[in-house]
């Protein structure tokens, strides 16, 4: 009996409670961590066929599309209204273009894409919203303005012929 009282005085009961609470917190954190990677972390596609299949069912996947002009990151976020999917599009790297195009790198937009559609979201930015869309539209408007200014004489001649 004397030994038991001696250990109580040294705080073994408090230590057991603390270890128990720490174990419960650790187990809870592991469950959350595992759940995140099983349900929320996108699986990676290696080719366009995998991404297209995932689009048809709105599976949560990601894919990096590399072409001659740019590298795009697509992440399917899930279902949207009707027969569409939400796809987050990020311009990872600009390979071709002007120096001002480098400012677009790292910008994102959220697009709604028909499940049956085979075009990539950046081909029709009218169904997108976000910083990347706004910047792309600004670039298009600036280029059209420059084209009009450079070719105003030719355009006047064509209108005069109508």
Secondary structure, 3 states (H helix, E strand, C coil): CHHHHHHHHCCHHHHHHHHHHHHHHHHHHHHHHHHHHHHHCCEECCCHHHHHHHHHHCCCEEEEEECCCEEEEEEEEEECCCCEEEEEEEEEEECCCCHHHHHHCCCEEEEEEECCCCCCHHHCHHHEECHHHHHHHHHHHHHHHHHHHHCHHHHHHHHHCC
